[in-house]
Amino acid sequence: MTDDVFIYDHVRTPRGKGRADGALHPITPVQLATQVLQALRERHALDAAQIEDVGLGVVMPVGEQGADIARVALLQAGYGDSVVGFQLNRFCTSALDTLKMGFGLVASGQADAVIGGGVESMSRVTIGSDGGAVYTDPAVGLRYPYIPNGVAADLMAMLDGVDRGAVDAYAMESQRRAAVAQAEGRFDRSLVPVRDRLGRVVLAKDEANRPGTTMADLAKLKPAFAGVAAQGYEAILLQRYPQLSHIEPIHTGGNSSGIVDGACAVLMGNRDYGTRNGLKPRARIVGSASCADEPLLSLGGPMPATERLLARCGIGIQDIDLFEVNEAFSVVPMRYARHFDIDPARINVNGGAIALGHPLGATGAILTGTLLDELERRDAGLGLVTLCAAAGQSTALVIERV
């Protein structure tokens, strides 16, 4: 049994600066998740009993973000006793993987309606908080040592012949596009203002972008990962890539994804679910795929994941109108565009994580929603969203506007 799977709606919080003085720092992760789930329920007067599963991506699922935060947020958001929830961690693809899993549940007839999404409070639960053998057990790294993503980004740039000026120029364009999108209200339909316990709005729009950024500003920033590479990672990579004499550090805080807090929720279901509840589908999920690439390169997964997905769906890269390729670092979407010979004007048209930030566990769902909104704005048809994830992993998903 195979059902069409539709996206009926999506909501997200603004992205707040992921530090102690960021607007969302006082808001706990469970409250971020609760507020998007509550907004989705209230926007459509959802009968929560018809929602059969809810998944939230969380990349640091410990402390305030641990203990199956999805179930707790559902209870707080008024979904009642019967709705189950789970949290998922596949590094940066986590939220997109919850959509992929929801897609599979509905397409296979195991559920009529599900919610996917994610949450990450990077100001409260910092990167690396989860520990893990990949970071802490030397024996695990004897054959495939974990390479920090920033070092891998600099490696990718060296292999591709990309210099500092090019990655800075990409970053400035991301800031420009995001500024235009924000000024024109392109994100407004999907934004849910975050409120404190007294009901006061603490953040109503993304706050991490820097619309006045210039090339001179970016040029002043020091490379962020030179010290990390010197801790032995560069030596490991030069053994794997002996054609290189060194790895030039060119990625900075200005041309890498921003550290932010945020959450997102996406409502998916089959046609019968929408008909029963008077909901109009906004997009159909055409297909999804996950894939992994060389782990030491770490960030190369979007290319094989996209190739696998397009082959599975029987469509060509030229059939895709718009792309969202997560801007973990400038070099990632730059390589993606070259690999598939795509006009950069079709990729991340409203800016990306360099300008707006990358709340790790939520980004995949946020990008899917951004893509859908833009397909509608342009009256376009097909869109593809993909993210790289640590250790070479990636997930990709294609949607078709209804």
C-alpha positions in Angstrom: 0.0 0.0 0.0 1.4 3.4 -1.0 -0.3 6.7 -0.2 0.7 10.2 -1.4 2.2 12.1 1.4 1.4 15.8 1.7 2.8 18.7 3.7 -0.2 20.6 5.1 1.7 23.3 7.0 4.8 24.2 8.8 5.8 26.7 11.5 9.1 27.8 13.0 10.5 30.1 15.7 12.8 32.9 14.7 16.4 32.0 15.1 18.0 33.6 18.1 21.7 34.2 18.7 23.1 31.1 20.4 24.8 32.8 23.3 24.0 34.1 26.7 22.9 37.5 25.4 20.7 36.0 22.6 17.0 36.7 22.8 16.1 33.0 23.1 18.6 32.1 25.8 16.1 32.4 28.6 13.7 30.1 26.8 14.3 26.4 27.6 14.5 23.9 24.7 11.3 22.2 25.7 9.5 25.6 25.6 10.8 26.3 22.1 9.5 22.9 21.0 6.2 23.4 22.9 5.5 26.7 21.3 5.9 25.5 17.7 3.8 22.4 18.4 1.1 24.5 20.1 1.1 27.0 17.3 0.6 24.3 14.7 -2.2 22.8 16.7 -4.0 26.1 17.3 -3.5 27.4 13.7 -5.7 24.5 12.3 -7.6 23.5 15.4 -6.0 20.0 15.0 -7.7 17.0 16.5 -4.6 15.8 18.3 -5.9 12.2 18.5 -5.5 11.9 14.8 -1.7 12.6 15.0 -0.1 9.2 15.1 3.6 10.1 15.7 5.8 13.1 16.3 9.5 13.2 15.8 11.9 16.0 16.7 15.5 16.2 15.7 17.9 17.0 18.5 21.6 16.9 17.9 22.6 17.3 21.6 19.9 15.2 23.2 21.2 15.6 26.8 20.4 17.8 29.8 17.5 20.1 29.0 17.2 18.5 25.5 17.3 14.9 26.7 14.7 12.4 28.0 12.5 12.3 24.8 11.9 16.0 24.7 9.2 15.5 22.0 6.8 13.6 24.3 7.2 16.2 27.0 6.7 19.1 24.6 3.6 17.4 23.2 2.0 17.1 26.6 2.8 20.8 27.4 1.4 21.8 24.0 -2.0 20.4 24.7 -1.9 17.3 22.5 -3.3 15.1 25.2 -2.2 11.8 26.6 -2.4 9.7 23.4 0.2 11.3 21.1 3.6 9.6 21.0 6.9 11.4 20.4 10.5 10.6 19.7 13.8 12.4 19.4 16.3 11.6 16.6 19.9 12.4 16.2 21.8 12.1 12.9 23.8 15.2 13.4 22.7 18.1 11.1 20.2 16.1 9.1 18.2 15.2 12.1 15.1 17.3 11.4 15.0 16.3 7.8 15.2 12.7 8.9 12.1 13.1 11.0 10.3 14.2 7.8 11.8 11.3 6.0 10.5 8.9 8.7 7.1 10.5 8.7 7.0 10.2 4.9 7.7 6.5 5.2 5.0 6.0 7.9 2.3 7.7 5.9 3.3 6.3 2.5 3.3 2.8 3.8 -0.1 3.1 5.4 1.1 2.9 9.0 -0.2 6.4 9.8 -2.6 9.0 8.4 -0.9 12.0 9.9 2.4 12.8 11.6 4.5 15.7 12.6 8.2 16.1 12.0 10.6 18.9 13.0 13.3 19.7 15.5 14.7 21.9 18.3 18.1 23.0 19.3 19.0 25.5 22.0 22.7 26.0 21.3 23.0 28.8 23.9 21.9 26.4 26.7 23.1 23.0 25.5 26.4 23.6 23.8 28.1 21.6 20.9 29.8 18.6 22.3 27.7 18.3 25.4 26.7 14.8 24.4 30.2 13.4 24.6 30.4 10.1 22.7 33.1 7.6 21.8 33.8 9.4 18.5 35.2 12.3 20.5 36.5 10.7 23.6 37.8 7.1 22.9 41.1 7.0 21.0 40.6 3.4 20.0 37.5 4.3 18.0 39.5 6.8 15.9 42.4 4.5 14.9 41.0 3.8 11.5 38.5 6.6 10.9 39.2 9.4 13.3 36.5 12.0 13.7 37.4 15.2 11.8 35.9 18.4 13.1 33.6 19.8 10.4 35.5 23.1 10.2 38.7 21.4 9.4 36.9 19.3 6.8 35.5 22.4 5.3 39.0 23.8 4.9 40.1 20.5 3.4 37.2 20.6 0.9 38.2 24.1 -0.2 41.8 23.0 -0.7 40.7 20.0 -2.8 38.4 22.3 -4.9 40.9 25.1 -5.3 38.6 27.6 -3.5 40.3 30.5 -1.8 39.3 32.9 1.1 37.9 35.5 -1.3 35.5 33.1 -2.8 34.1 31.8 0.4 33.8 35.3 1.8 32.0 36.4 -1.4 29.5 33.5 -1.0 28.9 34.5 2.7 28.3 38.2 1.8 25.7 37.1 -0.9 24.0 34.9 1.8 23.7 37.9 4.0 22.3 40.1 1.1 19.7 37.5 0.2 18.6 37.0 3.7 18.3 40.8 4.2 16.1 41.1 1.1 13.9 38.1 2.2 13.5 39.5 5.7 12.7 43.0 4.5 10.1 41.7 2.0 8.4 39.5 4.7 9.1 36.2 2.9 9.5 34.4 6.2 6.5 35.9 8.0 3.8 33.4 7.1 5.7 30.6 8.9 7.2 32.5 11.9 5.8 32.0 15.4 6.9 34.7 17.8 8.5 33.2 20.9 7.0 34.3 24.2 8.2 34.1 27.8 6.2 32.6 30.7 4.2 35.9 31.0 3.2 35.8 27.4 5.5 38.6 26.4 7.1 38.3 22.9 10.9 37.9 23.3 11.7 37.4 19.6 9.6 37.9 16.5 12.1 37.7 13.7 15.5 36.2 13.1 18.2 38.1 14.9 21.5 36.5 13.9 21.8 37.9 10.4 24.1 40.9 9.7 22.6 42.8 6.7 25.3 45.4 6.5 28.2 42.9 6.1 30.9 43.9 3.6 33.8 42.1 2.1 36.1 44.3 4.3 34.3 43.1 7.4 34.7 39.5 6.4 38.3 39.9 5.5 39.1 41.1 9.1 38.0 37.8 10.6 40.6 35.3 11.6 40.3 31.6 10.4 38.4 29.7 13.1 39.8 26.2 12.7 43.6 26.7 12.3 44.2 25.8 16.0 41.9 22.7 15.8 43.7 21.5 12.7 47.1 21.8 14.4 45.9 19.4 17.1 46.8 16.5 14.8 43.8 16.6 12.4 45.8 18.2 9.6 48.4 15.5 9.8 45.8 12.8 9.6 44.2 14.4 6.5 47.5 14.9 4.7 48.1 11.1 5.0 44.8 10.5 3.3 45.4 13.3 0.7 49.1 13.2 0.0 48.7 15.5 -3.0 48.3 18.4 -0.5 51.3 19.9 1.3 49.1 21.6 3.9 45.5 22.7 4.6 44.9 26.4 4.3 42.5 27.6 7.0 40.0 29.9 5.3 36.7 29.4 7.0 35.8 31.9 9.7 32.8 32.8 11.9 31.7 35.0 8.9 31.6 32.3 6.2 30.4 29.4 8.4 26.9 28.7 9.8 25.8 30.8 12.7 25.2 29.3 16.2 21.6 29.9 17.0 18.6 28.6 19.0 15.3 27.6 17.2 12.6 25.1 16.6 10.3 24.0 13.8 7.3 21.7 13.2 5.9 20.3 10.0 2.4 18.6 9.6 2.3 15.7 7.1 -0.5 13.4 6.2 -2.3 11.5 3.4 -5.1 12.8 1.3 -7.9 11.3 3.5 -6.5 13.0 6.5 -6.7 16.4 4.8 -10.2 15.8 3.5 -11.5 14.7 6.9 -10.2 17.8 8.5 -10.7 20.4 5.9 -7.0 20.9 5.3 -5.6 21.9 1.9 -2.2 20.3 1.0 0.6 22.7 0.2 3.1 20.2 -1.2 3.6 16.5 -2.0 6.7 14.7 -0.8 8.1 13.1 -3.9 10.8 11.1 -2.3 13.7 11.0 0.1 17.1 9.3 0.5 20.1 9.2 2.8 23.6 8.4 1.9 27.2 8.6 3.2 30.5 9.6 1.7 34.1 9.5 2.7 34.1 10.1 6.5 37.4 12.1 6.7 36.0 14.6 4.2 32.9 14.7 6.4 30.9 17.2 4.4 30.6 15.5 1.0 27.4 13.6 1.5 24.9 15.9 -0.3 26.2 14.9 -3.7 25.7 11.1 -3.5 22.5 11.6 -1.5 21.0 13.8 -4.2 22.1 11.4 -6.9 20.5 8.5 -5.1 17.3 10.4 -4.6 16.9 11.7 -8.2 17.5 8.2 -9.5 14.9 6.8 -7.1 12.4 9.4 -8.2 13.2 9.2 -11.9 13.8 12.9 -12.3 16.9 14.9 -13.4 18.7 17.7 -11.7 17.4 20.0 -14.4 13.8 19.3 -13.3 14.4 20.9 -9.8 13.4 24.6 -9.7 14.9 25.5 -6.4 17.4 24.0 -3.9 18.1 24.5 -0.2 21.6 23.2 0.5 22.5 23.9 4.1 25.2 26.5 4.4 27.2 24.6 7.1 30.2 26.3 5.5 30.4 28.4 2.3 32.3 25.6 0.5 29.5 23.1 0.8 26.8 24.7 -1.4 29.7 26.0 -3.7 30.8 22.4 -4.3 27.2 21.3 -4.7 26.6 23.9 -7.4 29.8 22.9 -9.3 29.2 19.2 -9.0 25.7 19.4 -10.6 26.4 22.4 -12.8 23.6 24.4 -11.2 23.1 28.1 -11.5 23.8 29.5 -8.0 20.8 31.7 -8.4 18.6 28.6 -7.8 20.3 27.7 -4.5 19.4 29.2 -1.1 17.6 32.1 -2.8 16.6 33.6 0.6 20.0 33.2 2.2 21.0 30.4 4.4 22.6 29.3 7.7 25.6 31.6 7.2 23.3 34.6 7.5 20.4 33.2 9.5 22.0 30.4 11.6 21.9 26.7 11.9 20.0 25.4 15.0 21.4 21.9 14.4 18.5 19.6 15.2 15.9 21.9 13.6 17.5 23.1 10.4 16.3 20.4 8.0 12.7 21.1 8.8 13.2 24.9 8.6 14.9 24.6 5.2 12.0 22.4 3.9 9.5 25.1 5.1 11.6 27.9 3.6 11.7 26.0 0.3 7.9 25.4 0.2 7.2 29.0 0.9 9.4 30.2 -1.9 8.0 27.6 -4.4 4.6 29.1 -3.6 5.8 32.7 -3.9 7.4 32.0 -7.3 4.6 29.6 -8.5 7.3 27.0 -9.1 7.0 23.2 -9.0 9.8 21.1 -7.6 12.3 21.8 -4.8 15.1 19.8 -3.2 16.5 20.2 0.3 19.7 18.5 1.6 22.2 18.9 4.4 25.6 17.5 5.1 26.2 15.9 8.4 29.3 14.9 10.4 31.3 11.8 9.3 30.1 12.1 5.7 26.4 11.6 6.1 23.6 13.3 4.3 19.8 13.2 3.7 17.9 14.7 0.7 14.2 15.2 0.1 12.2 16.4 -2.9 8.9 18.2 -2.6 6.4 19.2 -5.3 4.1 22.2 -4.7 0.4 21.4 -4.9 
